[in-house]
Amino acid sequence: MLKPPYTRYDQLFVYNFDRTELGDIEDPDLIGTWIEDETAILFFHRDKKELIAEICARTGAVIIYEAQLDYRDWEAGLDITSFQVGPLAVSPLWEVGEVKEVQEVEDVEEAGEAEKATAREKAVEAGTTEASKDAAISEQLLPIRLDPSVIFGSGFHATTRLCLEVLCDLYGDMPDQFQRVMDLGCGTGLLAIGAARLGAREVLAIDNNPFACQVARRNLELNGCEPIITVEQRDLRAGLPDTRVDLVIANLYKGLLMDFFNNPDFWQAKYYLISGFIPSMEEELLAALPIQQLKLIERRQSDNWRLWLLANQCPGVTRVKQP
């Protein structure tokens, strides 16, 4: 995550260890630690060969690989900039000058209810250009400030953008029907924050990656969404939460979607926003759906990626899995 003195991501220095237990690592250049498949991947703003050697000597860990890459390359060659989807206006921290926002949010938390609204308004104004302030007033934009870090969910992947577009349409057409939302595989928390900004009253955001959960919580703080959104670290392959909500968002890879589709516990919500797959995967995914209880409301595509909006005609009713 971004911390002073850093105001944006430039070069990434990546070190992949053969284990997860590395002890406490306190370093001002550390972006974060990604835990995956019993390995730890450390991201830094600067070359840290001496620190890495010390960690290896202390823990007996071995480096599987190391790399230096440009942040733009990490983001598939894209520049992460401000963008707008419907009323949602998403800006990375380096475009709104809010790396110091953590302290401002802590000050807001200590204020009374009346002062909270005023403090948040001032924080938004302090990090917004005059032009964007005028646009927010005239178009009633809903600002989202985002630290994307090195986690999926910057808003520039086609599936994330598709999900944001459909969320805006749903809350524009039926705002009262989507008060309880669940985001499975939340990444940066962008979709959960988008739902909260649009009107959801209760959102559960879940990710298996501890670092993703840290980034998502930071983004909740930046946007004052802590009362609405709860971030939970959970291995969804080991068990699903109670999905009896209004909307489940599942922007995930095909293998995990297939596991969910064959799990009756997944099919308890009223609506589903499903994405993360390409056309060649659709036939197999469609065959795994409990089609007798679902209705395909909408199907969208962008850059060869697909999205489904499904309505559950029997929400909260456990489906008996066929042998």
SVG drawing of the C-alpha trace seen along z (x, -y; Angstrom):
<svg xmlns="http://www.w3.org/2000/svg" viewBox="-39 -25 62 65">
<polyline fill="none" stroke="black" stroke-width="0.4" points="0.0,0.0 1.1,-3.6 2.7,-5.2 4.7,-8.4 7.1,-9.3 5.7,-7.5 2.8,-9.1 2.5,-6.6 3.8,-3.3 6.7,-3.4 9.1,-0.5 8.2,2.8 10.9,5.0 9.4,8.5 10.8,11.4 9.1,14.8 10.1,16.9 9.6,20.7 7.6,20.3 5.2,17.9 6.8,17.7 9.3,14.8 8.8,13.0 7.9,9.4 9.2,7.2 9.2,3.5 10.6,1.5 9.6,-1.9 9.9,-0.6 7.6,2.4 4.4,2.3 3.0,5.5 3.3,9.3 1.2,11.5 0.6,15.1 -0.3,17.7 0.2,21.5 2.4,21.7 4.8,19.1 5.3,15.4 5.8,12.7 7.2,9.4 6.7,6.2 9.0,3.2 9.4,-0.3 13.2,0.2 15.9,2.9 16.2,4.7 18.8,7.4 20.5,6.8 17.2,7.2 16.3,10.3 19.7,11.9 19.1,11.2 15.6,12.7 17.0,15.8 19.8,16.2 17.5,15.7 14.7,18.0 16.4,20.5 14.1,19.4 15.0,19.7 14.2,17.2 12.2,18.9 12.5,15.9 13.0,12.2 12.1,9.5 12.0,5.7 9.2,4.4 7.4,1.2 4.1,0.7 2.5,0.1 3.7,3.6 2.2,5.1 -1.1,3.5 -0.9,5.2 0.6,2.1 -2.2,-0.2 -1.9,-3.6 -4.1,-3.6 -5.9,-6.9 -9.2,-8.4 -12.3,-7.1 -16.1,-7.3 -18.8,-4.7 -22.3,-6.1 -22.3,-8.3 -19.2,-6.5 -16.0,-8.6 -13.0,-6.5 -9.6,-8.1 -6.3,-6.6 -4.7,-8.3 -1.9,-9.9 -4.5,-11.9 -6.2,-13.3 -3.2,-13.8 -4.5,-11.7 -1.6,-9.5 -1.9,-11.3 -5.6,-10.4 -5.2,-7.7 -4.4,-10.3 -7.3,-12.5 -9.7,-9.5 -8.5,-8.8 -9.3,-12.5 -12.7,-12.0 -13.4,-9.0 -12.7,-11.0 -15.2,-13.7 -18.9,-13.7 -21.5,-12.8 -22.0,-16.3 -18.2,-16.9 -17.8,-13.6 -19.8,-14.8 -18.0,-18.1 -14.6,-16.6 -15.2,-14.1 -16.5,-16.8 -13.4,-18.9 -11.2,-15.8 -12.8,-15.2 -12.5,-18.9 -8.9,-19.1 -7.9,-16.3 -10.1,-17.3 -9.3,-19.7 -11.6,-22.7 -12.7,-21.1 -13.7,-17.8 -15.5,-19.6 -17.6,-21.5 -18.3,-18.2 -19.3,-16.5 -21.7,-19.3 -23.3,-19.4 -23.5,-15.7 -23.9,-14.5 -20.9,-12.2 -20.2,-9.6 -16.4,-9.8 -14.3,-6.8 -10.6,-7.2 -8.6,-4.0 -5.2,-2.7 -5.0,0.3 -1.6,1.4 -0.7,4.7 -4.1,6.3 -6.7,7.1 -9.5,4.5 -8.0,1.3 -11.1,0.9 -9.2,1.3 -9.8,4.9 -12.8,5.5 -14.6,7.7 -14.3,5.2 -15.6,2.4 -18.5,4.6 -19.5,5.3 -19.4,1.6 -21.6,0.8 -24.2,3.3 -24.2,2.2 -24.9,-1.4 -27.8,-0.1 -29.2,2.0 -29.2,-0.7 -30.5,-3.2 -33.5,-1.0 -34.2,0.9 -32.3,-0.8 -34.3,0.7 -33.8,4.3 -30.1,4.5 -29.6,3.5 -27.5,6.6 -24.6,7.4 -21.8,10.0 -18.6,9.6 -16.7,12.9 -13.1,12.3 -13.2,8.6 -9.6,7.7 -9.1,4.0 -12.7,3.7 -13.7,1.5 -16.9,3.3 -18.0,3.5 -17.3,-0.3 -19.2,-0.9 -22.2,0.9 -22.1,-1.0 -21.8,-4.3 -24.8,-3.5 -27.0,-2.6 -26.3,0.8 -26.7,0.7 -24.8,3.9 -21.9,5.4 -19.7,8.4 -16.4,8.4 -14.4,11.6 -11.0,12.5 -8.6,15.4 -5.5,13.2 -4.5,11.5 -2.9,8.6 -6.0,8.0 -8.0,7.7 -5.5,5.2 -5.8,3.1 -9.6,3.4 -9.8,2.2 -7.5,-0.7 -9.8,-1.7 -12.9,-1.5 -11.2,-4.0 -10.3,-6.3 -14.0,-6.4 -15.6,-6.3 -17.4,-3.0 -16.5,-1.1 -20.0,-1.3 -21.4,0.4 -18.7,2.8 -17.1,5.7 -14.0,7.3 -13.4,10.9 -10.5,13.1 -11.8,16.6 -10.8,19.5 -14.0,19.8 -12.9,23.2 -13.2,24.5 -16.7,23.2 -19.1,20.5 -20.7,17.9 -24.5,17.6 -25.4,16.3 -29.0,15.3 -28.5,11.8 -29.9,9.6 -26.9,9.7 -23.8,11.9 -20.9,10.5 -18.6,13.2 -15.9,11.9 -13.7,15.0 -11.7,17.5 -13.5,20.4 -12.4,23.1 -13.7,21.4 -17.0,20.5 -17.4,24.2 -16.9,25.2 -19.6,22.6 -22.1,23.6 -22.0,27.2 -22.4,26.1 -26.1,25.7 -25.0,23.3 -24.0,20.8 -27.5,20.5 -29.3,18.7 -29.2,15.1 -31.8,13.2 -29.5,12.0 -26.0,12.9 -23.5,10.9 -21.1,13.4 -18.0,12.6 -14.3,13.6 -14.7,15.9 -14.3,15.8 -16.6,17.2 -14.8,20.6 -15.7,21.2 -19.4,20.3 -20.8,23.7 -19.2,25.6 -20.3,22.9 -23.8,22.8 -24.1,26.6 -23.2,26.4 -26.0,23.9 -29.1,25.1 -31.0,23.7 -34.4,24.8 -34.2,22.1 -32.3,19.3 -33.3,16.7 -30.6,15.1 -31.5,11.4 -28.6,10.0 -25.5,11.0 -22.7,8.5 -19.3,8.6 -16.2,6.4 -12.8,7.2 -13.7,10.9 -14.8,11.2 -18.3,12.1 -20.7,11.2 -24.1,12.7 -26.8,11.2 -28.9,14.0 -32.1,13.9 -32.8,16.7 -36.5,17.8 -36.1,19.8 -33.9,17.7 -33.1,19.1 -34.2,22.6 -31.6,25.3 -31.2,27.2 -30.7,30.9 -27.6,31.8 -28.2,34.6 -26.0,37.7"/>
</svg>
